[in-house]
Amino acid sequence: MAATGRPHAVITGASSGIGAAFAARLAADGYDLTLVARRRDRLDGLAAKPAENGPRTVEVHVADLTDPGGLRSAEDLIAATPNLQLLVNNAGFAGYGPFTALNPAVASALIGVHVTAPTRLTRAALPAMTGRGHGAVINIASLLAFSGSLPPGPLPFGATYAAAKAYLVTFTCALAGELAATGVRVQACCPGPVATEFLHGTGIDPARLPITPMDPGDVVTASLTALDLGETVCIPGLGDPAAIEDYHAAARQLVQARGPALASRYLTTAVPHTQAEPPARRPTDHARPGKSPAPAG
């Protein structure tokens, strides 16, 4: 795409839902757009809509981000986009279900689109952004990023999905620290249930959810407003942002609280819970306070 002087945004997963809502909003805000997704028919339909908001330039790029060739093509496109001001990493799918029943190929694809693709596309976008001293990356994560300790019901089984979204939150927060002096902003947007095809495709009955799914346009409004406010983690339905800082403070406490010695609760050797009968042990095999056990091998 030739330079137009207008800000440019690249949106992945732009064919529906949150991605399509970002496209509509950013076109109205004066951005040129590149829309990336797997479904050309959907992209072509969306590309015609932003033109109604003014003389915007809209291009479509068909790519499957779980495919190595598709991912490389998206990287090349992003690196070559003039005046790239915003990258929205939104592509994804749920892959819900018990982990032991999850097809390994589906697990790999899920990690590819939620972890590998945002990482590499962000890497492709940042050199030009940091060189100019401005720009932003929004990674669409999920409230499920924080759900590891919660039991399923009404939450779905989704260990791989939740872990991938947790990666996006940690990746974004750590990257924000690296980019603090560059003028480039990054954000992890973590919505709860959203009224999109994505939700319907999970098989979850919206009527059983404890909250009403949010409109995707409201998610976009929250994300862009949070970007202006400097929020690295945006939870669109969270009334008090102090809860996010409390979460970060607890994480810092865990990292900083460890001591140099083995914690006292680990000084007594327990019966291995993975064995029906514990092996015979010699008295010298037991760890003793103040003395490290002999190295294995």
C-alpha positions in Angstrom: 0.0 0.0 0.0 1.3 3.4 -0.9 1.7 6.0 1.8 -1.3 8.3 2.1 -0.2 10.4 5.1 -3.0 8.9 7.1 -2.4 6.6 10.1 -2.5 2.9 9.2 -3.8 0.0 11.2 -3.4 -3.7 10.5 -6.0 -6.0 12.1 -5.8 -9.8 12.2 -9.0 -11.9 12.6 -10.8 -9.0 10.9 -13.5 -10.9 9.2 -16.0 -10.9 12.1 -16.6 -10.0 15.7 -14.1 -7.9 17.6 -11.8 -7.6 14.5 -14.7 -6.3 12.3 -15.7 -3.9 15.1 -12.1 -2.5 15.2 -12.1 -2.1 11.4 -15.4 0.0 11.5 -14.2 2.1 14.4 -10.7 2.8 13.1 -12.1 3.7 9.6 -14.4 6.2 11.2 -11.4 7.6 13.1 -9.5 8.2 9.9 -7.2 5.2 9.6 -6.2 3.4 6.4 -6.7 -0.3 7.0 -5.2 -3.7 6.2 -7.6 -6.5 7.1 -6.1 -10.0 7.6 -8.1 -13.2 7.9 -8.7 -16.5 6.3 -12.0 -15.8 4.6 -11.7 -13.7 1.5 -15.4 -13.4 0.9 -15.9 -11.9 4.4 -12.9 -9.6 4.0 -14.0 -8.3 0.6 -17.4 -7.5 2.1 -15.9 -5.6 5.0 -13.4 -3.7 2.8 -16.3 -2.0 1.1 -17.9 -0.7 4.3 -15.2 1.6 5.6 -15.3 3.6 2.3 -18.7 4.9 3.5 -16.9 6.8 6.2 -14.7 8.8 3.8 -11.7 8.4 1.5 -10.0 5.6 3.4 -7.7 3.1 1.8 -8.6 -0.5 2.7 -6.7 -3.6 1.6 -7.3 -7.2 2.4 -4.7 -9.9 3.0 -5.8 -13.5 3.1 -3.7 -15.6 5.4 -4.0 -18.5 7.7 -1.8 -17.6 10.6 -1.5 -21.2 11.7 0.3 -21.9 8.4 4.0 -21.1 8.3 3.7 -19.5 4.9 0.6 -17.5 5.8 2.4 -16.2 8.9 5.5 -15.2 7.0 3.3 -13.3 4.5 1.6 -11.4 7.2 5.0 -10.6 8.8 6.3 -9.2 5.5 3.2 -7.2 5.0 3.4 -5.6 8.4 7.1 -4.8 8.1 6.5 -3.1 4.8 3.3 -1.1 5.8 4.0 2.6 5.6 3.0 4.7 8.6 1.9 1.7 10.6 0.4 3.2 13.8 -1.6 0.3 15.2 -1.4 -3.5 15.0 -4.4 -5.4 16.5 -3.6 -9.0 17.1 -7.1 -10.4 17.2 -7.1 -13.7 15.3 -8.0 -16.8 17.2 -10.4 -19.6 18.0 -11.4 -21.4 21.2 -10.5 -25.1 21.0 -12.5 -25.7 24.2 -12.9 -29.2 25.6 -11.2 -31.5 28.1 -7.4 -31.4 27.5 -7.1 -35.2 27.3 -9.6 -35.2 24.5 -8.1 -32.2 22.6 -6.7 -33.2 19.2 -2.9 -32.5 19.3 -3.2 -30.8 15.9 -5.9 -28.5 17.3 -3.7 -27.7 20.3 -0.8 -26.9 18.0 -3.0 -24.6 15.8 -4.4 -22.9 18.9 -0.9 -22.2 20.2 0.2 -21.0 16.7 -2.6 -18.5 16.3 -2.7 -17.2 19.9 0.9 -17.3 20.9 3.3 -17.7 17.9 1.5 -15.3 15.5 1.0 -12.4 17.9 4.6 -12.7 19.0 6.1 -12.7 15.5 3.7 -10.1 14.1 4.5 -7.8 17.0 8.2 -8.3 16.3 7.6 -7.4 12.7 5.8 -4.2 13.6 8.1 -2.8 16.3 11.2 -1.8 14.5 9.4 0.9 12.4 7.3 2.0 15.4 10.3 2.4 17.7 12.2 4.1 14.9 9.5 6.7 14.6 8.9 7.0 18.3 5.2 6.2 18.3 2.7 3.5 17.5 0.8 0.8 19.4 0.0 -2.9 19.5 -3.2 -4.3 21.0 -3.2 -8.0 21.8 -6.7 -9.4 22.3 -6.5 -11.7 25.2 -9.4 -12.8 27.5 -10.5 -12.8 31.1 -9.8 -16.5 30.9 -6.1 -15.5 31.1 -6.8 -15.2 34.9 -8.9 -18.3 35.3 -6.3 -20.9 36.0 -7.4 -21.4 39.6 -11.2 -21.4 38.8 -13.1 -24.7 38.3 -15.1 -25.3 35.1 -18.8 -24.7 35.2 -20.0 -22.3 33.9 -16.5 -21.8 32.6 -15.7 -24.3 29.8 -12.8 -26.7 29.8 -10.0 -24.8 28.0 -6.6 -25.3 29.6 -4.7 -24.6 26.3 -6.8 -21.6 25.4 -6.6 -20.0 28.8 -2.9 -20.6 29.0 -2.4 -19.0 25.6 -4.3 -16.0 26.7 -2.3 -15.8 29.9 0.9 -15.8 27.7 -0.5 -12.8 25.9 -1.0 -10.9 29.1 2.5 -11.7 30.5 4.1 -11.0 27.1 2.4 -7.7 26.8 3.2 -6.6 30.3 6.8 -7.5 30.0 7.1 -5.9 26.6 5.6 -2.7 28.0 8.5 -2.5 30.4 11.0 -2.9 27.5 9.3 -0.2 25.4 8.7 2.3 28.2 11.1 4.9 26.8 10.3 4.4 23.1 6.9 6.1 22.8 5.4 2.8 21.6 2.4 1.5 23.7 1.2 -2.1 24.0 -2.0 -3.4 25.6 -3.5 -6.7 26.4 -7.3 -6.4 26.1 -9.1 -9.0 28.2 -12.8 -9.1 27.6 -15.2 -11.5 29.1 -17.9 -13.1 26.9 -18.6 -11.1 23.8 -21.7 -11.4 21.5 -19.9 -12.6 18.4 -19.7 -15.7 16.2 -16.7 -16.8 18.3 -19.0 -17.2 21.4 -21.6 -19.1 19.4 -19.0 -21.4 17.9 -17.9 -22.5 21.4 -21.1 -24.3 22.0 -21.7 -22.3 25.2 -25.3 -21.3 25.9 -25.2 -17.5 26.5 -28.3 -17.9 28.7 -26.2 -20.0 31.2 -23.5 -17.3 31.5 -23.5 -15.3 34.8 -23.2 -12.1 32.8 -24.6 -10.8 29.5 -22.1 -10.9 26.7 -20.7 -7.5 25.8 -21.2 -5.9 22.4 -17.9 -6.0 20.4 -18.2 -2.3 19.7 -18.0 -1.7 23.4 -14.9 -3.8 23.7 -13.3 -1.7 21.0 -14.3 1.5 22.7 -12.8 0.3 26.0 -9.6 -0.8 24.4 -8.9 2.4 22.5 -9.8 4.5 25.5 -7.6 2.4 27.7 -4.8 2.9 25.2 -5.1 6.7 25.6 -5.2 6.3 29.4 -2.0 4.3 29.3 -3.5 1.1 30.6 -1.4 -1.9 29.7 -4.1 -4.4 30.7 -7.6 -3.4 29.7 -10.6 -5.4 31.2 -13.6 -3.7 29.5 -16.1 -4.6 32.1 -14.0 -3.9 35.2 -15.2 -0.9 37.1 -12.2 -0.4 39.4 -8.8 -0.6 37.7 -7.2 -0.9 41.1 -8.0 -4.6 40.9 -5.5 -4.9 38.1 -2.7 -3.2 40.1 -3.6 -5.5 43.0 -3.0 -8.5 40.7 0.3 -7.1 39.5 1.3 -6.4 43.1 0.6 -10.0 44.1 2.6 -11.2 41.2 5.6 -9.0 42.2 5.3 -10.3 45.7 5.6 -13.9 44.5 8.7 -13.1 42.5 10.4 -11.0 45.2 9.4 -13.1 48.2 11.5 -16.2 47.6 14.6 -16.7 49.7 17.9 -18.4 48.9 17.2 -21.5 50.9 14.7 -24.3 50.4 11.3 -23.5 51.9 10.8 -25.3 55.3 7.7 -27.2 54.1 9.9 -29.0 51.5 12.5 -30.2 54.0 10.6 -33.5 54.8 10.6 -36.0 52.0 7.0 -37.1 51.4 5.8 -40.4 49.9 5.7 -39.9 46.1 2.1 -39.5 45.2 2.6 -40.9 41.7 3.7 -44.3 43.0 1.4 -47.0 44.5 4.1 -48.1 46.9 7.1 -45.9 47.9 10.5 -47.3 47.2 12.6 -48.4 50.1 14.7 -45.5 51.4 17.9 -45.4 53.3 18.1 -42.9 56.2 20.7 -40.9 54.4 18.3 -40.4 51.5 16.1 -38.0 53.5 16.8 -34.3 53.2 17.7 -32.8 56.6 17.5 -29.2 57.7 20.6 -27.3 56.8 22.0 -30.0 54.5 21.3 -30.3 50.8 20.5 -33.8 49.4 23.1 -35.4 47.2 22.8 -34.6 43.5 21.0 -37.1 41.4 22.8 -39.0 38.6 
